[in-house]
């Protein structure tokens, strides 16, 4: 197995000795292309799958979870854990029809917990589904011509793309190529349709022979993430991807892509061999070359990724430890030709696409903010009901964004006033300037459903952002953009290592604070303070805001300021009482 020594490959587990390879690798190998015993356990009594099968259902877009809020009460009552399931759809580029969205909305009411959640990879999650309702839920998703296959698991995940509506042919091709990559790298096993759709072929995949020509019997060492960006706009956090394709234009024509590789956010507390990493340039490709080159890059990771230690299994470690030159050579040998040198990349924005914007065809799109991606009704904001009524009536195309927001496309000029009035009647704000500092904030679900969560995130961040509004206002900084990202563990699902401020759960009510990222999402932040209690997070940030106000350069953002002055000076100066007056 690969341990960092050049030349060792890791795909053929048939020749492993006793104890070699992680447990998950053997589960995959023995699964008969992701079948395992899923069908048998799906029909069996009981609310859960066994541990080995929970690894396989991930490939089908399913995570087994529990209501951790109920854990102690159920333990005291000597009853089984409150098992439930999260189901994630694969939605390349976040592109949905009105009918597909309404299907997800209906499933959430009939089988899930009544909410929808937009993910940071432009897909949708349904939470709180019980085992007996999994098949009905997944069948309904497939009937809407979406799929949950490969939304999770050790495969290529949802392919991201700039969600802005098509303004020219080049932008159309960017979105088309993102979809083509998703289809090209989808698993070929027929297990998914056998188990969930009774063998009926609903979503077309080019080759359904019982082989995995790309993945092999053991698929990838870990998940794999790809994003396609439009020139200059880093709205999908391109440097956090395993493979990022940044479009290059000649006039309004798509000339090709600059590829960056080796990004990834996950790490493990106390394990120095794990770390977040930004992608780095590899090469330029033409539009016709893109699919082959991306597939070939993935096969290098398939063959050399660490299959003994899943915490060290992402492609970023292969790139970091073996080097970009070695990686390029591997790709070139497999392709049979030399790659072009990478062009310089210039990022000038990280658009959130909120508010009203006119499209090239004269219609409009409207980007709506969704706090932490959670679509539900609450007092004063009936977001779920309002979206449902507008989408039912006007049937817009939809896009989900990497910031967990939603866009309504192709709205006619004559309908704008009426749509805005209808949304306002449900408490839905259409002016992004009125969202406040939550406009650039994101959190992962964390507790109570995520089994990896060490601390709160989605339920904690709103109070923190609200508490920071007052000192920002008092300092005259209330109009300044400030990105805040919070996760309940170090795996980084909300990309906390890229924000102006990142809060990363360390244990119950304790967080590491990171500062110094940038709004363009091109630079990672740095650890500022470790193991800060939830109640002290705002107090830890307030002095930094005062220092920023006092010492910033004209128009200098908070993250840029923190990066410029450095962590040690931040720590020293923030301790000065004079900054608080």
DRENTOR-189375 format. One record per residue (C-alpha): residue in three letters; x, y, z. Coordinates in Angstrom, 3 decimals, padded with zeros to 6 digits. Example, Ala and Ser with C-alpha at 12.3 -4.5 7.8 and 13.67 -1.06 7.14 Angstrom:
BEGIN
REC  aa  xx  yy  zz
REC  ALA  012.300  -004.500  007.800;
REC  SER  013.670  -001.060  007.140;
***
This chain:
BEGIN
REC  aa  xx  yy  zz
REC  UNK  000.000  000.000  000.000;
REC  UNK  001.095  003.576  -000.696;
REC  UNK  002.863  005.212  002.211;
REC  UNK  004.567  008.043  000.344;
REC  UNK  007.160  005.870  -001.443;
REC  UNK  007.304  006.599  -005.165;
REC  UNK  006.299  003.769  -007.449;
REC  UNK  003.940  001.937  -005.096;
REC  UNK  000.352  001.644  -006.310;
REC  UNK  -002.731  000.908  -004.273;
REC  UNK  -005.583  -000.231  -006.506;
REC  UNK  -005.296  -004.021  -006.461;
REC  UNK  -006.443  -005.145  -003.038;
REC  UNK  -006.722  -008.783  -004.061;
REC  UNK  -003.064  -009.246  -003.200;
REC  UNK  -003.158  -007.613  000.208;
REC  UNK  -001.884  -009.559  003.132;
REC  UNK  -003.801  -009.997  006.399;
REC  UNK  -004.564  -006.666  008.003;
REC  UNK  -003.413  -004.575  005.051;
REC  UNK  -005.652  -001.840  003.691;
REC  UNK  -008.316  -000.037  005.675;
REC  UNK  -011.503  -001.802  006.670;
REC  UNK  -013.492  000.296  004.220;
REC  UNK  -011.287  -000.857  001.323;
REC  UNK  -012.204  -004.462  002.013;
REC  UNK  -015.886  -003.591  002.371;
REC  UNK  -015.802  -002.001  -001.092;
REC  UNK  -013.876  -004.913  -002.608;
REC  UNK  -016.343  -007.479  -001.294;
REC  UNK  -019.453  -005.434  -002.140;
REC  UNK  -020.032  -006.708  -005.700;
REC  UNK  -019.937  -003.196  -007.124;
REC  UNK  -021.760  -001.472  -004.253;
REC  UNK  -024.474  -004.085  -003.703;
REC  UNK  -023.323  -005.610  -000.447;
REC  UNK  -026.307  -006.576  001.687;
REC  UNK  -028.165  -003.317  001.227;
REC  UNK  -031.285  -004.921  -000.294;
REC  UNK  -031.542  -007.536  002.449;
REC  UNK  -031.103  -005.031  005.264;
REC  UNK  -033.456  -002.551  003.605;
REC  UNK  -036.229  -005.145  003.816;
REC  UNK  -035.316  -006.358  007.289;
REC  UNK  -036.961  -005.175  010.484;
REC  UNK  -035.170  -002.493  012.453;
REC  UNK  -034.354  001.184  011.923;
REC  UNK  -030.733  000.924  010.754;
REC  UNK  -028.092  -000.709  008.576;
REC  UNK  -025.086  -002.536  010.018;
REC  UNK  -021.759  -000.701  010.195;
REC  UNK  -020.293  -002.217  007.035;
REC  UNK  -023.404  -001.426  004.984;
REC  UNK  -023.404  002.195  006.162;
REC  UNK  -020.179  002.582  004.216;
REC  UNK  -021.820  001.289  001.039;
REC  UNK  -025.045  003.289  001.223;
REC  UNK  -022.933  006.444  001.057;
REC  UNK  -022.194  005.641  -002.599;
REC  UNK  -025.958  005.645  -003.116;
REC  UNK  -026.250  009.151  -001.648;
REC  UNK  -027.273  008.159  001.868;
REC  UNK  -025.809  008.780  005.317;
REC  UNK  -027.074  006.907  008.359;
REC  UNK  -027.418  009.362  011.236;
REC  UNK  -029.158  009.710  014.564;
REC  UNK  -030.866  012.450  016.501;
REC  UNK  -028.055  013.177  018.936;
REC  UNK  -030.274  015.522  020.929;
REC  UNK  -032.260  012.452  021.971;
REC  UNK  -029.243  010.256  022.703;
REC  UNK  -029.034  010.626  026.481;
REC  UNK  -032.779  010.362  027.019;
REC  UNK  -033.014  007.222  024.919;
REC  UNK  -029.958  005.754  026.606;
REC  UNK  -031.515  006.337  029.999;
REC  UNK  -034.701  004.670  028.796;
REC  UNK  -032.670  001.741  027.402;
REC  UNK  -034.083  002.268  023.930;
REC  UNK  -032.250  002.179  020.618;
REC  UNK  -030.741  005.332  019.161;
REC  UNK  -033.060  007.533  017.081;
REC  UNK  -031.721  006.408  013.714;
REC  UNK  -032.580  008.426  010.630;
REC  UNK  -031.056  009.098  007.226;
REC  UNK  -029.816  012.006  005.168;
REC  UNK  -030.332  011.677  001.409;
REC  UNK  -028.305  013.914  -000.914;
REC  UNK  -029.006  014.460  -004.604;
REC  UNK  -026.356  014.892  -007.268;
REC  UNK  -027.110  018.164  -009.097;
REC  UNK  -024.225  019.203  -011.405;
REC  UNK  -023.731  022.960  -011.325;
REC  UNK  -026.733  023.277  -008.988;
REC  UNK  -029.090  023.326  -011.998;
REC  UNK  -032.704  022.365  -011.236;
REC  UNK  -036.022  022.602  -012.993;
REC  UNK  -039.060  023.872  -011.131;
REC  UNK  -040.507  020.353  -011.172;
REC  UNK  -037.356  018.855  -009.660;
REC  UNK  -037.327  021.391  -006.844;
REC  UNK  -041.015  020.846  -006.117;
REC  UNK  -040.432  017.088  -005.992;
REC  UNK  -037.738  017.564  -003.353;
REC  UNK  -040.057  019.905  -001.448;
REC  UNK  -042.823  017.301  -001.502;
REC  UNK  -040.485  014.505  -000.365;
REC  UNK  -039.300  016.678  002.513;
REC  UNK  -042.893  017.008  003.722;
REC  UNK  -043.925  013.405  003.149;
REC  UNK  -040.848  011.485  004.263;
REC  UNK  -038.245  013.839  005.813;
REC  UNK  -038.220  016.454  008.573;
REC  UNK  -040.020  019.127  006.556;
REC  UNK  -036.887  021.044  005.565;
REC  UNK  -034.593  021.205  002.538;
REC  UNK  -030.919  022.025  002.861;
REC  UNK  -028.775  023.519  000.126;
REC  UNK  -025.229  022.216  000.442;
REC  UNK  -021.957  024.059  -000.115;
REC  UNK  -021.509  021.919  -003.264;
REC  UNK  -024.738  023.104  -004.910;
REC  UNK  -026.853  020.066  -004.142;
REC  UNK  -029.872  019.357  -001.923;
REC  UNK  -030.080  017.261  001.228;
REC  UNK  -033.146  015.773  002.870;
REC  UNK  -032.822  015.060  006.587;
REC  UNK  -034.753  012.844  008.984;
REC  UNK  -035.857  010.115  006.556;
REC  UNK  -036.583  006.755  008.191;
REC  UNK  -035.243  003.505  006.737;
REC  UNK  -038.665  002.359  005.588;
REC  UNK  -039.098  005.508  003.514;
REC  UNK  -035.707  005.483  001.782;
REC  UNK  -036.810  003.559  -001.292;
REC  UNK  -039.880  005.727  -001.883;
REC  UNK  -037.826  008.911  -001.436;
REC  UNK  -035.060  007.869  -003.824;
REC  UNK  -037.519  006.555  -006.407;
REC  UNK  -039.317  009.903  -006.395;
REC  UNK  -036.028  011.765  -006.850;
REC  UNK  -035.163  009.585  -009.831;
REC  UNK  -038.600  010.031  -011.353;
REC  UNK  -037.842  013.762  -011.448;
REC  UNK  -034.703  012.898  -013.486;
REC  UNK  -032.275  013.583  -010.670;
REC  UNK  -030.179  010.960  -008.894;
REC  UNK  -028.532  010.387  -005.537;
REC  UNK  -025.900  008.017  -006.967;
REC  UNK  -022.368  009.276  -006.222;
REC  UNK  -023.576  012.256  -004.203;
REC  UNK  -021.511  010.688  -001.394;
REC  UNK  -018.867  007.957  -001.144;
REC  UNK  -015.369  007.361  -002.500;
REC  UNK  -016.139  008.634  -005.982;
REC  UNK  -016.312  011.917  -007.833;
REC  UNK  -018.873  014.011  -005.943;
REC  UNK  -021.214  016.690  -007.264;
REC  UNK  -019.440  018.751  -009.929;
REC  UNK  -019.693  022.445  -009.139;
REC  UNK  -019.998  025.253  -011.679;
REC  UNK  -020.642  028.972  -011.679;
REC  UNK  -024.454  029.131  -011.414;
REC  UNK  -025.007  032.502  -013.110;
REC  UNK  -027.456  032.290  -016.034;
REC  UNK  -026.052  031.829  -019.506;
REC  UNK  -024.955  035.168  -020.981;
REC  UNK  -023.046  033.851  -024.000;
REC  UNK  -022.029  030.617  -025.669;
REC  UNK  -018.812  030.403  -023.656;
REC  UNK  -020.702  030.399  -020.379;
REC  UNK  -023.099  027.821  -021.763;
REC  UNK  -020.162  025.539  -022.582;
REC  UNK  -018.760  025.929  -019.065;
REC  UNK  -022.000  024.581  -017.633;
REC  UNK  -022.254  021.885  -020.304;
REC  UNK  -018.730  020.658  -019.578;
REC  UNK  -019.434  020.512  -015.839;
REC  UNK  -022.432  018.284  -016.577;
REC  UNK  -020.411  016.168  -019.015;
REC  UNK  -017.698  015.592  -016.380;
REC  UNK  -020.351  014.481  -013.885;
REC  UNK  -021.789  011.974  -016.346;
REC  UNK  -018.364  010.743  -017.482;
REC  UNK  -017.195  010.034  -013.925;
REC  UNK  -020.423  008.511  -012.617;
REC  UNK  -020.147  004.908  -011.367;
REC  UNK  -021.284  002.321  -013.941;
REC  UNK  -022.569  -000.286  -011.489;
REC  UNK  -026.242  -001.162  -011.986;
REC  UNK  -026.595  -001.811  -008.252;
REC  UNK  -028.194  001.585  -007.670;
REC  UNK  -031.131  001.008  -009.984;
REC  UNK  -031.510  -002.620  -008.936;
REC  UNK  -031.837  -001.650  -005.280;
REC  UNK  -033.765  001.616  -005.441;
REC  UNK  -035.581  001.653  -008.793;
REC  UNK  -036.225  -002.098  -009.220;
REC  UNK  -033.894  -002.257  -012.189;
REC  UNK  -035.761  000.419  -014.149;
REC  UNK  -033.355  002.686  -016.009;
REC  UNK  -034.446  006.253  -015.260;
REC  UNK  -031.258  008.296  -015.594;
REC  UNK  -029.235  007.595  -018.723;
REC  UNK  -025.607  006.588  -018.229;
REC  UNK  -023.649  005.768  -021.365;
REC  UNK  -022.331  002.322  -020.455;
REC  UNK  -024.152  000.059  -018.022;
REC  UNK  -022.037  -003.071  -018.397;
REC  UNK  -021.215  -004.633  -015.061;
REC  UNK  -017.718  -003.188  -014.871;
REC  UNK  -016.196  -000.059  -013.408;
REC  UNK  -013.768  000.957  -016.162;
REC  UNK  -012.602  004.060  -014.311;
REC  UNK  -012.949  003.138  -010.659;
REC  UNK  -012.247  -000.578  -010.477;
REC  UNK  -013.603  -002.810  -007.734;
REC  UNK  -012.459  -000.566  -004.870;
REC  UNK  -013.372  002.836  -006.330;
REC  UNK  -011.269  005.770  -005.030;
REC  UNK  -009.313  005.971  -001.757;
REC  UNK  -011.581  008.882  -000.679;
REC  UNK  -014.014  011.425  -002.083;
REC  UNK  -013.034  013.502  -005.102;
REC  UNK  -014.243  017.035  -005.834;
REC  UNK  -014.294  018.972  -009.103;
REC  UNK  -015.399  022.529  -009.883;
REC  UNK  -015.639  024.608  -013.056;
REC  UNK  -015.289  028.385  -012.697;
REC  UNK  -016.012  031.259  -015.031;
REC  UNK  -013.066  033.631  -015.632;
REC  UNK  -012.330  035.988  -012.759;
REC  UNK  -015.222  034.812  -010.553;
REC  UNK  -014.326  032.481  -007.687;
REC  UNK  -017.896  031.900  -006.553;
REC  UNK  -017.280  028.133  -006.187;
REC  UNK  -014.063  028.281  -004.116;
REC  UNK  -012.016  026.844  -006.962;
REC  UNK  -008.841  026.403  -004.894;
REC  UNK  -010.566  024.010  -002.491;
REC  UNK  -011.236  021.425  -005.215;
REC  UNK  -009.265  018.279  -006.013;
REC  UNK  -009.478  019.508  -009.610;
REC  UNK  -010.501  023.040  -010.508;
REC  UNK  -011.087  024.146  -014.093;
REC  UNK  -010.915  027.899  -014.643;
REC  UNK  -012.274  028.957  -018.014;
REC  UNK  -010.141  031.003  -020.422;
REC  UNK  -011.913  033.166  -022.992;
REC  UNK  -010.930  034.657  -026.310;
REC  UNK  -013.527  037.344  -026.808;
REC  UNK  -016.772  035.524  -026.055;
REC  UNK  -015.426  032.134  -027.117;
REC  UNK  -014.248  029.458  -024.679;
REC  UNK  -010.559  028.903  -025.474;
REC  UNK  -009.956  026.313  -022.776;
REC  UNK  -009.280  025.905  -019.081;
REC  UNK  -006.446  026.372  -016.638;
REC  UNK  -006.415  023.361  -014.313;
REC  UNK  -005.488  023.583  -010.649;
REC  UNK  -005.198  020.435  -008.533;
REC  UNK  -004.678  019.254  -004.971;
REC  UNK  -007.088  021.375  -002.969;
REC  UNK  -009.057  020.132  000.023;
REC  UNK  -010.301  021.429  003.361;
REC  UNK  -010.416  018.448  005.704;
REC  UNK  -008.024  017.847  008.583;
REC  UNK  -008.008  016.094  011.954;
REC  UNK  -007.257  017.834  015.236;
REC  UNK  -003.917  016.716  016.641;
REC  UNK  -002.828  014.899  013.456;
REC  UNK  -000.057  016.948  011.840;
REC  UNK  -000.055  014.722  008.760;
REC  UNK  -003.524  016.098  007.924;
REC  UNK  -004.122  019.682  006.854;
REC  UNK  -006.197  021.886  004.568;
REC  UNK  -004.514  022.773  001.298;
REC  UNK  -005.092  025.071  -001.668;
REC  UNK  -004.975  023.717  -005.209;
REC  UNK  -002.005  024.709  -007.383;
REC  UNK  -001.676  025.122  -011.165;
REC  UNK  -001.048  022.017  -013.266;
REC  UNK  -001.706  022.845  -016.920;
REC  UNK  -003.925  024.369  -019.592;
REC  UNK  -006.309  022.234  -021.638;
REC  UNK  -008.593  022.845  -024.586;
REC  UNK  -012.334  022.266  -024.177;
REC  UNK  -012.030  019.012  -026.138;
REC  UNK  -009.218  017.766  -023.882;
REC  UNK  -010.877  018.625  -020.574;
REC  UNK  -012.790  015.401  -019.915;
REC  UNK  -009.875  013.080  -020.713;
REC  UNK  -007.410  015.091  -018.639;
REC  UNK  -009.743  015.292  -015.620;
REC  UNK  -010.428  011.555  -015.786;
REC  UNK  -006.697  010.831  -016.053;
REC  UNK  -005.926  013.006  -013.034;
REC  UNK  -008.503  011.038  -011.072;
REC  UNK  -006.895  007.732  -012.077;
REC  UNK  -003.556  008.894  -010.650;
REC  UNK  -005.294  009.496  -007.343;
REC  UNK  -007.031  006.133  -007.694;
REC  UNK  -003.673  004.379  -008.068;
REC  UNK  -001.508  006.339  -005.619;
REC  UNK  -003.877  007.639  -002.948;
REC  UNK  -003.377  006.259  000.554;
REC  UNK  -005.723  003.317  001.108;
REC  UNK  -004.424  002.446  004.575;
REC  UNK  -005.292  005.696  006.374;
REC  UNK  -008.546  007.355  005.330;
REC  UNK  -007.588  010.562  007.132;
REC  UNK  -004.623  010.807  004.765;
REC  UNK  -006.334  009.540  001.616;
REC  UNK  -007.307  012.690  -000.313;
REC  UNK  -005.442  013.649  -003.495;
REC  UNK  -004.006  016.781  -001.874;
REC  UNK  -001.560  014.581  000.046;
REC  UNK  -000.366  012.856  -003.127;
REC  UNK  000.251  016.255  -004.755;
REC  UNK  001.954  017.694  -001.676;
REC  UNK  004.177  014.723  -000.885;
REC  UNK  005.161  013.626  -004.389;
REC  UNK  005.197  017.076  -005.961;
REC  UNK  003.437  018.752  -008.857;
REC  UNK  006.175  017.756  -011.352;
REC  UNK  005.817  014.073  -010.467;
REC  UNK  002.052  014.335  -010.764;
REC  UNK  002.262  016.057  -014.162;
REC  UNK  004.586  013.300  -015.410;
REC  UNK  002.109  010.625  -014.322;
REC  UNK  -000.725  012.350  -016.168;
REC  UNK  001.356  012.871  -019.312;
REC  UNK  002.458  009.234  -019.407;
REC  UNK  -001.143  008.065  -019.234;
REC  UNK  -002.335  010.564  -021.830;
REC  UNK  000.554  009.971  -024.189;
REC  UNK  001.345  013.637  -024.752;
REC  UNK  002.780  016.637  -022.906;
REC  UNK  000.496  019.065  -021.135;
REC  UNK  000.523  022.768  -021.873;
REC  UNK  001.931  025.092  -019.212;
REC  UNK  -000.656  026.670  -016.924;
REC  UNK  -001.702  030.223  -017.710;
REC  UNK  -001.797  032.835  -014.924;
REC  UNK  -005.129  032.986  -013.114;
REC  UNK  -006.633  036.356  -012.203;
REC  UNK  -009.480  036.394  -009.672;
REC  UNK  -011.313  039.683  -009.234;
REC  UNK  -014.559  038.613  -007.537;
REC  UNK  -016.331  035.886  -005.607;
REC  UNK  -019.894  036.738  -006.555;
REC  UNK  -022.788  035.536  -004.435;
REC  UNK  -025.247  036.343  -007.266;
REC  UNK  -027.834  037.747  -004.836;
REC  UNK  -030.473  040.299  -005.809;
REC  UNK  -031.930  041.166  -009.208;
REC  UNK  -029.753  040.826  -012.320;
REC  UNK  -030.680  041.113  -015.977;
REC  UNK  -029.792  038.241  -018.278;
REC  UNK  -028.507  038.522  -021.823;
REC  UNK  -031.908  037.474  -023.191;
REC  UNK  -033.624  040.390  -021.482;
REC  UNK  -035.168  038.317  -018.688;
REC  UNK  -034.074  038.578  -015.056;
REC  UNK  -032.735  036.302  -012.374;
REC  UNK  -033.183  036.783  -008.648;
REC  UNK  -030.715  035.451  -006.095;
REC  UNK  -032.220  034.856  -002.650;
REC  UNK  -030.238  034.473  000.556;
REC  UNK  -030.852  031.260  002.521;
REC  UNK  -029.348  031.243  006.000;
REC  UNK  -027.033  028.222  006.218;
REC  UNK  -028.874  026.763  003.235;
REC  UNK  -031.801  025.636  005.408;
REC  UNK  -035.125  026.081  003.602;
REC  UNK  -037.927  025.972  006.141;
REC  UNK  -040.664  028.105  007.652;
REC  UNK  -040.195  029.937  010.905;
REC  UNK  -041.775  032.906  012.621;
REC  UNK  -041.404  035.978  010.436;
REC  UNK  -039.835  034.110  007.504;
REC  UNK  -041.872  031.468  005.666;
REC  UNK  -039.118  030.737  003.169;
REC  UNK  -040.223  027.225  002.251;
REC  UNK  -043.862  028.161  001.659;
REC  UNK  -042.952  031.330  -000.227;
REC  UNK  -040.523  029.592  -002.561;
REC  UNK  -043.016  026.811  -003.193;
REC  UNK  -045.782  029.200  -004.227;
REC  UNK  -043.584  031.325  -006.498;
REC  UNK  -041.987  028.295  -008.136;
REC  UNK  -045.362  026.604  -008.657;
REC  UNK  -046.838  029.681  -010.286;
REC  UNK  -043.976  030.972  -012.434;
REC  UNK  -041.988  027.754  -013.084;
REC  UNK  -038.527  029.368  -013.194;
REC  UNK  -035.340  027.437  -013.792;
REC  UNK  -033.334  027.252  -010.554;
REC  UNK  -029.683  027.318  -009.555;
REC  UNK  -028.183  026.466  -006.173;
REC  UNK  -025.026  028.335  -005.206;
REC  UNK  -021.831  027.407  -003.374;
REC  UNK  -022.843  029.911  -000.685;
REC  UNK  -025.994  027.819  -000.034;
REC  UNK  -028.344  030.311  -001.693;
REC  UNK  -030.944  029.861  -004.445;
REC  UNK  -031.481  031.663  -007.746;
REC  UNK  -034.729  031.966  -009.745;
REC  UNK  -033.958  032.308  -013.467;
REC  UNK  -035.663  033.619  -016.608;
REC  UNK  -038.154  035.867  -014.844;
REC  UNK  -039.980  038.114  -017.267;
REC  UNK  -039.902  041.871  -016.731;
REC  UNK  -043.696  041.957  -016.398;
REC  UNK  -043.570  039.491  -013.460;
REC  UNK  -040.870  041.161  -011.364;
REC  UNK  -043.065  043.411  -009.240;
REC  UNK  -045.606  040.691  -008.521;
REC  UNK  -042.947  038.097  -007.620;
REC  UNK  -041.187  040.519  -005.305;
REC  UNK  -044.459  041.419  -003.584;
REC  UNK  -045.353  037.753  -003.167;
REC  UNK  -041.954  036.918  -001.657;
REC  UNK  -042.161  039.883  000.700;
REC  UNK  -045.565  038.674  001.900;
REC  UNK  -043.798  035.572  003.205;
REC  UNK  -041.060  037.644  004.862;
REC  UNK  -038.469  036.803  002.174;
REC  UNK  -035.953  039.617  001.590;
REC  UNK  -034.993  040.283  -002.028;
REC  UNK  -032.471  043.062  -001.344;
REC  UNK  -029.132  041.484  -000.358;
REC  UNK  -027.911  044.698  001.283;
REC  UNK  -030.536  044.109  003.985;
REC  UNK  -029.277  040.645  004.878;
REC  UNK  -026.538  042.086  007.082;
REC  UNK  -023.333  040.263  007.899;
REC  UNK  -024.982  036.896  007.427;
REC  UNK  -024.719  037.550  003.689;
REC  UNK  -021.195  036.079  003.699;
REC  UNK  -021.665  033.543  006.521;
REC  UNK  -021.954  029.769  006.204;
REC  UNK  -022.210  026.847  008.596;
REC  UNK  -022.377  023.075  008.232;
REC  UNK  -025.328  021.147  009.766;
REC  UNK  -023.233  019.702  012.651;
REC  UNK  -025.405  018.755  015.640;
REC  UNK  -027.800  017.081  016.076;
REC  UNK  -027.559  014.937  012.919;
REC  UNK  -023.924  014.716  011.813;
REC  UNK  -022.085  011.838  013.425;
REC  UNK  -018.735  013.634  013.053;
REC  UNK  -019.790  016.854  014.779;
REC  UNK  -017.841  017.785  017.896;
REC  UNK  -019.696  021.061  018.447;
REC  UNK  -022.593  023.138  017.131;
REC  UNK  -022.445  025.083  013.851;
REC  UNK  -025.750  025.734  012.035;
REC  UNK  -027.589  026.337  015.314;
REC  UNK  -024.794  028.441  016.833;
REC  UNK  -023.630  030.775  014.065;
REC  UNK  -026.787  032.952  013.793;
REC  UNK  -026.423  034.128  017.398;
REC  UNK  -022.712  034.835  016.915;
REC  UNK  -023.287  036.875  013.763;
REC  UNK  -026.101  038.780  015.435;
REC  UNK  -023.913  039.494  018.474;
REC  UNK  -021.141  040.853  016.244;
REC  UNK  -023.534  043.247  014.474;
REC  UNK  -023.529  045.647  017.447;
REC  UNK  -019.740  046.199  017.740;
REC  UNK  -019.455  046.428  013.953;
REC  UNK  -022.145  049.094  013.937;
REC  UNK  -020.532  050.968  016.813;
REC  UNK  -017.217  050.993  014.944;
REC  UNK  -018.838  052.214  011.740;
REC  UNK  -018.081  048.905  010.021;
REC  UNK  -021.615  047.644  009.573;
REC  UNK  -021.489  048.052  005.784;
REC  UNK  -018.201  046.192  005.384;
REC  UNK  -018.314  042.681  003.857;
REC  UNK  -017.050  040.092  006.315;
REC  UNK  -017.033  036.354  005.628;
REC  UNK  -017.606  034.042  008.580;
REC  UNK  -017.671  030.276  008.317;
REC  UNK  -018.333  027.740  011.067;
REC  UNK  -018.061  023.960  011.214;
REC  UNK  -018.739  021.551  014.027;
REC  UNK  -015.576  019.569  013.280;
REC  UNK  -012.290  020.060  011.379;
REC  UNK  -013.464  018.296  008.201;
REC  UNK  -014.290  021.684  006.727;
REC  UNK  -017.617  021.154  004.921;
REC  UNK  -018.395  024.906  005.065;
REC  UNK  -014.801  025.667  004.000;
REC  UNK  -013.932  027.504  007.252;
REC  UNK  -010.224  027.750  006.434;
REC  UNK  -011.023  030.184  003.594;
REC  UNK  -013.062  032.806  005.447;
REC  UNK  -012.101  036.161  006.919;
REC  UNK  -013.052  034.389  010.143;
REC  UNK  -013.315  030.642  010.604;
REC  UNK  -014.769  028.897  013.660;
REC  UNK  -013.900  025.180  013.807;
REC  UNK  -015.405  022.930  016.465;
REC  UNK  -012.856  021.216  018.700;
REC  UNK  -015.114  019.663  021.330;
REC  UNK  -018.416  020.497  022.992;
REC  UNK  -018.708  024.322  023.172;
REC  UNK  -015.048  024.821  022.194;
REC  UNK  -013.754  026.216  018.887;
REC  UNK  -010.523  027.126  017.184;
REC  UNK  -010.630  030.622  015.662;
REC  UNK  -008.911  031.258  012.330;
REC  UNK  -008.454  034.690  010.726;
REC  UNK  -006.802  036.128  007.644;
REC  UNK  -008.548  034.590  004.653;
REC  UNK  -009.858  036.847  001.905;
REC  UNK  -013.200  037.591  000.295;
REC  UNK  -011.916  036.300  -003.032;
REC  UNK  -011.327  032.863  -001.462;
REC  UNK  -007.771  032.641  -002.754;
REC  UNK  -005.914  032.472  000.580;
REC  UNK  -006.303  030.272  003.644;
REC  UNK  -006.629  031.814  007.074;
REC  UNK  -004.391  031.083  010.080;
REC  UNK  -005.067  029.750  013.559;
REC  UNK  -005.477  032.706  015.907;
REC  UNK  -006.849  031.152  019.108;
REC  UNK  -007.490  027.565  020.171;
REC  UNK  -010.263  026.037  022.286;
REC  UNK  -012.331  029.187  022.789;
REC  UNK  -015.667  028.641  024.524;
REC  UNK  -018.825  029.441  022.581;
REC  UNK  -019.688  032.211  025.036;
REC  UNK  -016.289  033.852  024.441;
REC  UNK  -016.160  033.773  020.642;
REC  UNK  -017.590  037.255  020.158;
REC  UNK  -015.369  038.713  022.879;
REC  UNK  -012.339  037.156  021.174;
REC  UNK  -013.195  038.793  017.841;
REC  UNK  -014.246  042.251  019.075;
REC  UNK  -010.701  043.549  019.787;
REC  UNK  -009.618  042.475  016.311;
REC  UNK  -012.436  044.513  014.800;
REC  UNK  -011.331  047.559  016.771;
REC  UNK  -007.723  047.052  015.667;
REC  UNK  -008.896  046.724  012.064;
REC  UNK  -010.823  049.972  012.343;
REC  UNK  -007.857  051.804  013.858;
REC  UNK  -005.036  050.515  011.631;
REC  UNK  -006.541  049.416  008.311;
REC  UNK  -005.433  050.736  004.956;
REC  UNK  -008.129  052.451  002.859;
REC  UNK  -010.754  049.899  001.757;
REC  UNK  -008.740  047.059  003.330;
REC  UNK  -010.886  044.043  004.205;
REC  UNK  -010.722  042.353  007.581;
REC  UNK  -009.028  039.191  006.320;
REC  UNK  -006.515  041.160  004.276;
REC  UNK  -005.737  043.303  007.317;
REC  UNK  -005.202  040.286  009.572;
REC  UNK  -002.974  038.663  006.966;
REC  UNK  -000.895  041.819  006.547;
REC  UNK  -000.230  042.536  010.222;
REC  UNK  000.307  038.879  011.177;
REC  UNK  -001.005  036.635  013.923;
REC  UNK  001.513  037.609  016.606;
REC  UNK  000.782  041.313  016.298;
REC  UNK  -002.938  040.603  016.264;
REC  UNK  -002.588  038.723  019.518;
REC  UNK  -000.468  041.451  021.077;
REC  UNK  -002.536  044.408  019.927;
REC  UNK  -005.893  042.801  020.639;
REC  UNK  -004.890  042.533  024.285;
REC  UNK  -004.511  046.331  024.505;
REC  UNK  -007.401  047.916  026.445;
REC  UNK  -007.055  051.132  024.418;
REC  UNK  -008.459  049.397  021.355;
REC  UNK  -011.753  048.860  023.091;
REC  UNK  -012.451  052.601  023.498;
***
